[in-house]
Amino acid sequence: MKKISCLLALSILASGLFLSCNRTTRQSQFKEFTLTSKDGMIRYGGIYIPQDTKSDETLPVIYMADGLVFKECGFKKMLDSLIDEKCISPVVVACSYENKKAVPGFRVAYRNAEYVEALAKDDNTLAQLFDNHYNYFVNEFIPYIEHEAPVSTSADDRIFFGTSNSADFGITLSLRNPGMIQEYWCYSPVFSNINDYGMIGSPTSYRICWGMKEEVGMEDYFPDLLKNIRKRGGTVHSWVFNGGHDRSWWRYWFAEELKNRFPYKD
């Protein structure tokens, strides 16, 4: 029965959308918050905490950049369903919301400037935006989550999850701050130029996927990126899916990874 429920929870409709389990009774928490970072920017986020989490319990945590996808694509319902059906063990998800507004005077959004280090190399203003966000994520966002949520502080229990530009941010984060997070789920990274980085100083694993229908020219970029990460000592598991740059596919593979990484334990 458990196996059937998990298969239902991880199936896809013809449109590519996630089909959650039918029996969803868990009333978990999703607490949103606002922080004013040291650079003066107002930043937003949310924390998913499974129901029945004990006050003295510490759970593994997934730090999600582009965290608005959690709200907009039904991730809470998906997690509730997977936990209810005993497909996975409980896990906390900490969401850092992306800023979709345009940077004044530029043809890029804050999200692009804050996530893609390659853009920072072209302009001092963009470089400052990238550094400000990086410092916020490492020195303010993660400590805030550790203070407000029952999460482990061990690198072994931390996972980074990002898609598209935020996947690029995760790859840069792993190279700039090795040892902080041990595992990175980076789906459809767009432009990670890591040629200036040396060896990774701490054991780090990556799970990187992309779609056959990504933008033209990306078919050469992805293999080169994997080769560069491996050359620097990273352990990479990669796969290609029959889709494009699409949130529904990323959600599906996120659910698959949850099942593999956090199997239910009695």
C-alpha positions as CSV (number, residue, x, y, z in Angstrom):
1,M,0.0,0.0,0.0
2,K,2.9,2.4,0.9
3,K,4.5,1.7,-2.5
4,I,1.3,2.5,-4.4
5,S,0.8,5.7,-2.4
6,C,4.3,6.9,-3.1
7,L,3.9,6.2,-6.8
8,L,0.7,8.2,-6.9
9,A,2.5,11.0,-5.0
10,L,5.3,11.2,-7.6
11,S,3.3,10.7,-10.8
12,I,2.8,13.4,-13.5
13,L,-0.3,14.4,-15.3
14,A,-0.2,14.6,-19.1
15,S,0.4,18.4,-18.8
16,G,3.5,17.7,-16.7
17,L,1.9,18.9,-13.4
18,F,2.5,17.1,-10.1
19,L,-0.3,14.9,-8.8
20,S,-0.3,14.8,-5.1
21,C,-1.6,12.0,-2.9
22,N,-5.3,12.0,-2.4
23,R,-5.1,11.8,1.4
24,T,-3.6,15.0,2.7
25,T,-4.5,15.6,6.3
26,R,-1.3,17.0,7.7
27,Q,-1.6,20.6,8.8
28,S,2.0,21.8,8.6
29,Q,3.3,25.3,9.1
30,F,4.5,27.7,6.5
31,K,5.7,30.9,8.3
32,E,6.6,33.9,6.2
33,F,9.0,36.5,7.4
34,T,10.6,39.9,6.4
35,L,14.2,40.9,7.1
36,T,16.0,44.1,6.5
37,S,19.5,43.1,5.5
38,K,22.6,44.9,6.4
39,D,22.7,46.6,3.0
40,G,19.3,48.1,3.7
41,M,17.3,45.8,1.3
42,I,14.0,44.5,2.5
43,R,14.1,40.7,1.9
44,Y,11.3,38.1,2.2
45,G,11.1,34.4,2.9
46,G,9.2,31.5,4.4
47,I,9.8,28.4,6.5
48,Y,8.1,25.1,6.0
49,I,7.9,23.0,9.2
50,P,6.2,19.6,9.3
51,Q,3.5,19.1,11.8
52,D,4.3,17.3,15.1
53,T,7.9,18.5,15.1
54,K,9.1,18.3,18.7
55,S,10.6,21.4,20.3
56,D,13.8,19.6,21.0
57,E,14.1,18.0,17.6
58,T,16.4,19.1,14.8
59,L,15.6,18.2,11.3
60,P,17.6,18.3,8.0
61,V,16.9,21.5,6.1
62,I,16.7,22.4,2.4
63,Y,17.7,26.0,1.7
64,M,15.7,27.1,-1.4
65,A,16.7,30.1,-3.4
66,D,13.9,31.3,-5.8
67,G,11.8,30.3,-2.9
68,L,8.6,31.9,-4.3
69,V,8.2,28.7,-6.3
70,F,7.3,27.0,-3.0
71,K,4.2,29.2,-2.7
72,E,3.3,29.5,-6.3
73,C,3.7,25.8,-7.4
74,G,2.1,23.8,-4.5
75,F,5.3,22.6,-2.9
76,K,3.7,22.7,0.6
77,K,0.8,20.4,-0.4
78,M,3.3,18.1,-2.1
79,L,5.5,17.9,1.0
80,D,2.5,17.3,3.2
81,S,1.3,14.5,1.0
82,L,4.7,12.8,0.8
83,I,5.1,12.9,4.6
84,D,1.5,11.8,5.3
85,E,1.9,8.8,3.0
86,K,5.2,7.9,4.6
87,C,7.0,8.4,1.3
88,I,9.7,10.5,3.0
89,S,10.9,11.5,6.5
90,P,10.1,15.0,7.7
91,V,12.4,17.8,6.4
92,V,12.3,21.6,6.9
93,V,12.4,23.9,3.8
94,A,13.7,27.4,4.2
95,C,12.7,29.7,1.3
96,S,14.6,32.8,0.3
97,Y,12.3,34.8,-2.0
98,E,13.7,36.2,-5.2
99,N,13.3,39.9,-6.1
100,K,11.7,40.0,-9.6
101,K,11.9,43.8,-9.9
102,A,14.2,45.4,-12.5
103,V,17.4,46.9,-11.4
104,P,17.1,50.7,-12.1
105,G,19.1,51.6,-15.2
106,F,19.6,47.9,-16.3
107,R,17.8,45.4,-18.4
108,V,18.0,42.7,-15.7
109,A,16.0,41.9,-12.6
110,Y,17.5,41.9,-9.1
111,R,17.1,38.2,-9.2
112,N,19.6,38.0,-12.2
113,A,22.1,40.3,-10.6
114,E,21.9,38.7,-7.2
115,Y,22.2,35.1,-8.4
116,V,24.6,35.2,-11.5
117,E,28.1,36.0,-10.6
118,A,29.1,36.3,-14.3
119,L,27.0,39.4,-14.5
120,A,28.8,40.9,-11.6
121,K,32.1,40.9,-13.5
122,D,30.7,43.3,-16.1
123,D,29.6,46.2,-13.8
124,N,30.4,47.5,-10.4
125,T,26.8,48.1,-9.5
126,L,25.8,44.5,-10.4
127,A,28.9,43.3,-8.6
128,Q,27.8,45.0,-5.4
129,L,24.3,43.6,-5.7
130,F,25.7,40.1,-6.1
131,D,28.0,40.5,-3.1
132,N,25.2,42.0,-0.9
133,H,22.9,39.1,-1.6
134,Y,25.6,36.5,-1.1
135,N,26.5,38.0,2.3
136,Y,22.8,38.2,3.2
137,F,22.2,34.5,2.3
138,V,25.3,33.3,4.2
139,N,25.5,35.6,7.1
140,E,21.8,36.6,7.8
141,F,19.3,34.2,6.1
142,I,20.9,30.9,7.2
143,P,21.5,32.1,10.8
144,Y,17.9,33.5,11.0
145,I,16.5,30.1,9.9
146,E,18.7,28.3,12.5
147,H,17.3,30.6,15.2
148,E,13.7,30.4,14.2
149,A,13.3,26.7,13.0
150,P,14.3,23.3,14.4
151,V,17.1,22.6,11.9
152,S,20.4,20.9,12.1
153,T,23.5,23.1,11.8
154,S,25.6,20.3,10.4
155,A,26.7,20.6,6.7
156,D,25.7,17.0,6.3
157,D,22.1,17.9,7.0
158,R,22.0,21.0,4.8
159,I,20.9,21.0,1.1
160,F,20.8,23.8,-1.3
161,F,18.1,23.8,-4.0
162,G,17.9,26.3,-6.9
163,T,16.6,26.4,-10.4
164,S,17.8,28.4,-13.4
165,N,19.6,31.5,-12.2
166,S,19.4,30.4,-8.6
167,A,21.0,27.1,-9.6
168,D,23.9,29.2,-10.8
169,F,24.0,30.9,-7.4
170,G,24.2,27.5,-5.7
171,I,27.2,26.5,-7.7
172,T,29.0,29.8,-6.9
173,L,28.0,29.4,-3.2
174,S,29.5,25.9,-3.1
175,L,32.8,27.3,-4.5
176,R,33.0,30.4,-2.4
177,N,32.1,28.8,0.8
178,P,33.0,25.1,0.8
179,G,32.0,23.1,3.8
180,M,28.9,25.2,4.7
181,I,26.5,23.0,2.7
182,Q,27.5,19.5,1.6
183,E,24.9,18.8,-1.1
184,Y,23.6,21.0,-3.9
185,W,20.5,20.3,-6.1
186,C,20.9,22.6,-9.1
187,Y,18.3,22.3,-11.8
188,S,18.8,23.8,-15.3
189,P,21.7,26.3,-14.4
190,V,22.0,28.9,-17.0
191,F,25.4,30.6,-16.8
192,S,27.9,29.4,-14.2
193,N,31.4,30.6,-15.2
194,I,33.6,28.9,-12.6
195,N,36.9,29.1,-14.5
196,D,38.4,31.5,-11.9
197,Y,37.9,29.0,-9.1
198,G,40.4,26.4,-7.9
199,M,39.8,23.1,-6.1
200,I,36.8,22.7,-3.8
201,G,38.2,22.5,-0.2
202,S,35.6,20.2,1.3
203,P,33.7,17.1,0.1
204,T,30.7,18.5,-1.9
205,S,28.2,16.7,-4.0
206,Y,25.9,18.0,-6.8
207,R,22.8,16.8,-8.4
208,I,22.4,18.6,-11.6
209,C,19.7,18.1,-14.3
210,W,18.5,19.8,-17.4
211,G,16.0,19.3,-20.1
212,M,16.4,18.2,-23.7
213,K,14.4,21.2,-24.7
214,E,16.4,23.8,-23.0
215,E,17.6,26.8,-25.0
216,V,19.6,26.3,-28.2
217,G,23.3,26.1,-27.4
218,M,22.9,24.8,-23.9
219,E,23.7,21.2,-25.0
220,D,27.4,22.2,-25.0
221,Y,27.3,24.3,-21.8
222,F,26.0,21.6,-19.5
223,P,28.7,18.9,-20.2
224,D,31.4,21.6,-19.9
225,L,29.9,22.7,-16.5
226,L,29.9,19.1,-15.2
227,K,33.5,18.6,-16.3
228,N,34.6,21.8,-14.6
229,I,33.0,20.9,-11.3
230,R,34.5,17.4,-11.3
231,K,37.9,18.8,-12.2
232,R,37.7,20.9,-9.0
233,G,36.9,17.8,-6.9
234,G,33.1,17.9,-6.8
235,T,31.0,14.7,-7.0
236,V,28.3,15.1,-9.6
237,H,25.3,13.0,-10.4
238,S,23.6,14.4,-13.5
239,W,20.6,13.4,-15.7
240,V,18.6,14.8,-18.6
241,F,14.8,14.9,-18.7
242,N,12.5,15.1,-21.7
243,G,11.4,18.7,-21.1
244,G,12.5,22.3,-21.1
245,H,13.1,25.2,-18.7
246,D,9.9,24.5,-16.8
247,R,8.8,24.7,-13.1
248,S,6.6,21.6,-13.3
249,W,9.5,19.4,-14.3
250,W,11.7,20.9,-11.6
251,R,9.0,20.2,-9.0
252,Y,8.7,16.6,-10.2
253,W,12.5,16.0,-9.8
254,F,12.5,17.8,-6.5
255,A,9.9,15.3,-5.3
256,E,12.0,12.4,-6.7
257,E,15.1,13.7,-4.9
258,L,13.2,14.0,-1.6
259,K,12.2,10.4,-1.9
260,N,15.8,9.3,-2.6
261,R,17.5,11.5,0.0
262,F,15.0,11.2,2.8
263,P,13.4,7.8,2.7
264,Y,10.8,7.2,5.4
265,K,12.2,5.6,8.6
266,D,9.9,3.9,11.2
